[in-house]
Amino acid sequence: MLNLFVNGEGGLTTAGYVLSAALLLVSVLAGLSLADRGEKKGFAVKQLAYCAMAVALAYVTSFIKVFKLPYGGSVTLMSMLFIVLVANWYGVKTGMLVGFAYGILQFLQEPYFLTLFQVCCDYVLAFAALGLAGLFRGKKNSLLIGYIVAVLARGVFHSIGGYLYWMDYMPENFPQALRNLYPIIYNYSYLLAEAVVTVIVMKIPAVEQALERVRKAAL
């Protein structure tokens, strides 16, 4: 049954792409359903529009890679920030839903399937975790704190996937003493590098003012 969706190299077959696209469509419909429950119809439409723009910007900037690591993972042009912004504006539920949709797009961009749980760790849960930034919504420095927490949370799921699956692909001469630390070091190396750059840019006064204007427009 699995061979219907995944080829022998771990990529997606045509049926696999169709299934992934269907999951993306379901997430969009779920977003529409949640938005329709808003107190103001106009706000619901605006919220959905901003969420769609955030996913689009995150997806486009994810292709702009400062550098890419050999076993997956890269420093992008602040792509995670756009998902975090949604969580900061609209809360955890919306942020995680948008992160889930973004994770599906990432899977379609560079699919690799070992097991269902590996896909969940590397794509679904990792990117949905960016929505946890919404936990700090309304608090002082909410965007900065939420962004840092979101990046750390994403790294947890990538590291779990590394422990459970990717370490088996290391060369036989790989130092055993590093096996427990390597997934953490590897995944947080590119995540924190991107985070540092993003935080520096976010703290530029002109950028802070622009983000605040966008936040007010989105609410």
ChimeraX attribute file (.defattr): number of C-alpha atoms within 10 A of each C-alpha:
attribute: neighborCount
match mode: 1-to-1
recipient: residues
	/A:1	5
	/A:2	9
	/A:3	12
	/A:4	11
	/A:5	18
	/A:6	20
	/A:7	15
	/A:8	9
	/A:9	9
	/A:10	14
	/A:11	18
	/A:12	23
	/A:13	15
	/A:14	13
	/A:15	13
	/A:16	19
	/A:17	17
	/A:18	14
	/A:19	14
	/A:20	18
	/A:21	16
	/A:22	13
	/A:23	15
	/A:24	18
	/A:25	13
	/A:26	13
	/A:27	19
	/A:28	19
	/A:29	12
	/A:30	14
	/A:31	21
	/A:32	15
	/A:33	12
	/A:34	14
	/A:35	20
	/A:36	16
	/A:37	10
	/A:38	13
	/A:39	9
	/A:40	10
	/A:41	12
	/A:42	11
	/A:43	15
	/A:44	18
	/A:45	15
	/A:46	15
	/A:47	22
	/A:48	20
	/A:49	12
	/A:50	18
	/A:51	27
	/A:52	18
	/A:53	15
	/A:54	23
	/A:55	22
	/A:56	17
	/A:57	17
	/A:58	23
	/A:59	20
	/A:60	13
	/A:61	16
	/A:62	19
	/A:63	15
	/A:64	14
	/A:65	14
	/A:66	11
	/A:67	11
	/A:68	12
	/A:69	12
	/A:70	7
	/A:71	11
	/A:72	10
	/A:73	18
	/A:74	21
	/A:75	22
	/A:76	24
	/A:77	18
	/A:78	20
	/A:79	23
	/A:80	28
	/A:81	23
	/A:82	23
	/A:83	33
	/A:84	31
	/A:85	25
	/A:86	30
	/A:87	31
	/A:88	27
	/A:89	24
	/A:90	18
	/A:91	20
	/A:92	23
	/A:93	17
	/A:94	26
	/A:95	29
	/A:96	26
	/A:97	24
	/A:98	29
	/A:99	33
	/A:100	26
	/A:101	26
	/A:102	26
	/A:103	24
	/A:104	24
	/A:105	21
	/A:106	19
	/A:107	20
	/A:108	18
	/A:109	12
	/A:110	10
	/A:111	17
	/A:112	18
	/A:113	19
	/A:114	13
	/A:115	12
	/A:116	9
	/A:117	15
	/A:118	21
	/A:119	20
	/A:120	19
	/A:121	22
	/A:122	25
	/A:123	27
	/A:124	23
	/A:125	22
	/A:126	27
	/A:127	32
	/A:128	27
	/A:129	27
	/A:130	34
	/A:131	33
	/A:132	27
	/A:133	30
	/A:134	28
	/A:135	19
	/A:136	20
	/A:137	19
	/A:138	12
	/A:139	11
	/A:140	9
	/A:141	10
	/A:142	17
	/A:143	24
	/A:144	18
	/A:145	16
	/A:146	24
	/A:147	27
	/A:148	18
	/A:149	21
	/A:150	26
	/A:151	25
	/A:152	18
	/A:153	20
	/A:154	25
	/A:155	28
	/A:156	20
	/A:157	23
	/A:158	26
	/A:159	23
	/A:160	16
	/A:161	20
	/A:162	23
	/A:163	17
	/A:164	13
	/A:165	14
	/A:166	16
	/A:167	15
	/A:168	11
	/A:169	9
	/A:170	11
	/A:171	8
	/A:172	8
	/A:173	6
	/A:174	10
	/A:175	10
	/A:176	10
	/A:177	8
	/A:178	10
	/A:179	15
	/A:180	12
	/A:181	12
	/A:182	17
	/A:183	22
	/A:184	18
	/A:185	13
	/A:186	18
	/A:187	22
	/A:188	21
	/A:189	17
	/A:190	20
	/A:191	19
	/A:192	16
	/A:193	13
	/A:194	21
	/A:195	22
	/A:196	14
	/A:197	14
	/A:198	19
	/A:199	16
	/A:200	10
	/A:201	14
	/A:202	18
	/A:203	12
	/A:204	11
	/A:205	10
	/A:206	11
	/A:207	13
	/A:208	13
	/A:209	13
	/A:210	12
	/A:211	15
	/A:212	12
	/A:213	11
	/A:214	14
	/A:215	15
	/A:216	9
	/A:217	10
	/A:218	17
	/A:219	11
